[in-house]
Amino acid sequence: MTTRPRPTRYRRFATIALGLFILNFLWEMAQATFYSSMRGLPTWSATWLCTRAAAADVALLALFFAIAAMVARDAAWPLHPTSKAIATFFALCLLATAAIEQWAIATRRWSYSDDMPVVFGVGALPLLQWALIPALSVLAVRFAFRKRWTVLRSGP
């Protein structure tokens, strides 16, 4: 059995992380007008806030991937997902989103505009973000590492 050199794996993870950062950044910028606290900010200030939010989003995704891996007892869980790993991953994503959004609104860290659709006091756009982008992240890992898994499954 041959394994890929580690730099290739790290490069793939870095590429996935960069792609997820870009997706999150674009989403944050697109939904900015739905936050009254973002309206009227200078472009650079809004861009910086969205950059920080996207970086935090990627860090949270990595943390939730790791927790799902611990629950599944398999670091490669996206390649052969179990219902337990998937439920853990998506539950963490959505619960964290709800908790962060409610905390931020309660502490006036940010506020929604009247245009933001709200579900149980939480902005629908952040919830949608944390349903779609995590799903894309699982698909990205599956795509990036599919050949390696096929080689490992077929044996020597």
C-alpha positions, 0 to 999 in steps of 0.5 A: 500500500502506498500513501501520499506524502504528507505535503500533498495532504496538507496542501489539499487541506490548505486548498479546502480551507482557502476555498471555504474562507473565500465562500464564507467571505463572499457570503458574509459580504453578501449578507452584510446589508441584512445587518443594520450594524453594517450599514453606513460603515466605510468599505474597508471597515466592512471588508475587515469585519467580514474577513474576520468573520470568515476566518472565524467561520473556517476555524469553527468548521475545522473544530466541528470537523475534528469533533465529528471525527472524534465521535466517529472515531475516524479522521476521514469520516467525510469519506465514509460518513456515518449518521452519527458523524453527520448529525454531530457535525451539522448539529454543532454547526447550526447550534453554534450559529444560533448561539453566536447570533443570539449572543451577538444580538443580545449584547448588541455586537450586531443587529439585524435590519428589518430585511433579515428574515428571522427564524426563532429569533435567529437570522435565516441567512446565517442559518442557511450559511451554516447549512450550505457551506458545511455541506459543501465542505464535506463534499470538498473533502470527499472530492479532494481525497476520493482517490486515496480512499479508493486505493485504501479500500481496494487493498494492496 
